[in-house]
């Protein structure tokens, strides 16, 4: 764990724009899709998520905030039955071009989009930081608990603004029926720090 409390000083898109649909314009989505650096970074995160999941091949997996499908493609290629979810249609168009299974929807409304205990695992990469309100986070955690099988696993990688925000999110998930840990890779290097909630549905 990090020895001292930290807070990111630079402003990030989620703080400037508030809503991903305002930031991810058609031009930005095209730039994102063509970025080899972004693709490689997302692929590394996806492989790390799979390490933390320790999930058997063939398991049914929901990828929240899948965007253009960089992470969903990894899960599919690694032998999982992966379904991506995103709120931005233009992002999903790019994912569909890769032949991926994706669905349009708000991750705060999972119980309306999927069946109870439909998935063995729920994952997310670089998306949760867009959600700042406590009630939205509670809806998300409750929805994930709804669609996860008992004992199902959850790994969320995200970029909290501060250590305080990280622990707030972890407490909300624990309050909605999850147990587990916070995993921090490169904790003392702010540029390379990667934070994961690695949890299991009780």
ChimeraX attribute file (.defattr): number of C-alpha atoms within 10 A of each C-alpha:
attribute: neighborCount
match mode: 1-to-1
recipient: residues
	/A:1	10
	/A:2	11
	/A:3	7
	/A:4	7
	/A:5	8
	/A:6	13
	/A:7	12
	/A:8	12
	/A:9	8
	/A:10	8
	/A:11	9
	/A:12	14
	/A:13	15
	/A:14	17
	/A:15	13
	/A:16	10
	/A:17	13
	/A:18	14
	/A:19	13
	/A:20	15
	/A:21	13
	/A:22	11
	/A:23	15
	/A:24	18
	/A:25	14
	/A:26	12
	/A:27	10
	/A:28	11
	/A:29	18
	/A:30	15
	/A:31	13
	/A:32	17
	/A:33	18
	/A:34	11
	/A:35	11
	/A:36	11
	/A:37	10
	/A:38	14
	/A:39	17
	/A:40	13
	/A:41	12
	/A:42	19
	/A:43	20
	/A:44	13
	/A:45	20
	/A:46	24
	/A:47	15
	/A:48	16
	/A:49	23
	/A:50	16
	/A:51	11
	/A:52	17
	/A:53	19
	/A:54	9
	/A:55	16
	/A:56	11
	/A:57	12
	/A:58	13
	/A:59	13
	/A:60	18
	/A:61	25
	/A:62	26
	/A:63	25
	/A:64	28
	/A:65	26
	/A:66	27
	/A:67	28
	/A:68	28
	/A:69	31
	/A:70	22
	/A:71	29
	/A:72	34
	/A:73	22
	/A:74	19
	/A:75	23
	/A:76	17
	/A:77	11
	/A:78	14
	/A:79	13
	/A:80	19
	/A:81	18
	/A:82	26
	/A:83	22
	/A:84	27
	/A:85	24
	/A:86	22
	/A:87	18
	/A:88	21
	/A:89	15
	/A:90	17
	/A:91	23
	/A:92	24
	/A:93	15
	/A:94	18
	/A:95	23
	/A:96	15
	/A:97	10
	/A:98	14
	/A:99	10
	/A:100	20
	/A:101	17
	/A:102	23
	/A:103	19
	/A:104	15
	/A:105	18
	/A:106	16
	/A:107	23
	/A:108	19
	/A:109	15
	/A:110	22
	/A:111	18
	/A:112	13
	/A:113	16
	/A:114	14
	/A:115	12
	/A:116	16
	/A:117	16
	/A:118	15
	/A:119	24
	/A:120	21
	/A:121	26
	/A:122	24
	/A:123	26
	/A:124	25
	/A:125	25
	/A:126	19
	/A:127	18
	/A:128	20
	/A:129	19
	/A:130	18
	/A:131	18
	/A:132	16
	/A:133	8
	/A:134	12
	/A:135	12
	/A:136	14
	/A:137	19
	/A:138	17
	/A:139	19
	/A:140	23
	/A:141	23
	/A:142	21
	/A:143	21
	/A:144	33
	/A:145	28
	/A:146	19
	/A:147	23
	/A:148	24
	/A:149	18
	/A:150	14
	/A:151	15
	/A:152	23
	/A:153	27
	/A:154	27
	/A:155	27
	/A:156	20
	/A:157	24
	/A:158	18
	/A:159	19
	/A:160	22
	/A:161	18
	/A:162	14
	/A:163	14
	/A:164	12
	/A:165	15
	/A:166	18
	/A:167	13
	/A:168	14
	/A:169	21
	/A:170	19
	/A:171	13
	/A:172	19
	/A:173	24
	/A:174	17
	/A:175	13
	/A:176	18
	/A:177	15
	/A:178	24
	/A:179	19
	/A:180	17
	/A:181	14
	/A:182	17
	/A:183	16
	/A:184	15
	/A:185	15
	/A:186	14
	/A:187	15
	/A:188	14
	/A:189	9
	/A:190	11
	/A:191	8
	/A:192	10
	/A:193	12
	/A:194	19
	/A:195	19
	/A:196	23
	/A:197	24
	/A:198	21
	/A:199	25
	/A:200	23
	/A:201	21
	/A:202	15
